[in-house]
């Protein structure tokens, strides 16, 4: 998926299938509800801002916006992704949402960002980075977040690799999910590896690492 010469039609189909994949596997609704929405609801109602890093096709920001509408929480989401195909797909699919701003940019493109944000979220973002980018990425997320951040990524696990291969091979076709997913799990993290990275820097937030089923490693930070 990260190759600049990859099949555009197949990539757009991948973003479409990620909607189901994210609901079934990434646990983002449970994690965002626990770490982000609960914090919003603990305060007096006011508009909130969220930065979604590596937002892909923007199915997660779209769900979050609609969910906050039901809760009557004013929200504006800025979704960034460096992939022009992802940005085009997101605008085509969810550009009608007035609370959503989609920007072709990466986390380190400071000219495209407008910090601080109340919250930052990143789903399946870290494993796309080089090893020497992990700590700067987390430090940047911490630095531009006023309240809480949530980073949800993959645990490197042989068991999860086998289970994913069997599941994705049956469910997801004519997209990159099967092949890219297996490669992504191989590039995932162990909890102690991520703890070592976290321990190398000072933080504005209180940072915690946890795991969740299936195959999730979760890094959360809170200013409270």
Secondary structure, DSSP 4 states (H G I P E B T S, - for coil): ---TTS-HHHHHHHHHHHHHHIIIII-HHHHHIIIIIHHHHTS----EEEEEET-TT-HHHHHHHHHHHHHT--EEEEEEES-HHHHHHHHHHHTT-TTEEEEE--TT-GGG----EEEEEEES-GGGS-GGGHHHHHHHHHHTEEEEEEEEEEB--HHHHHHHHHHHHHH--SSSHHHHHHHHHHT-B-HHHHHHHHTTS--SSEEEEEEETTTEEEEEEE--
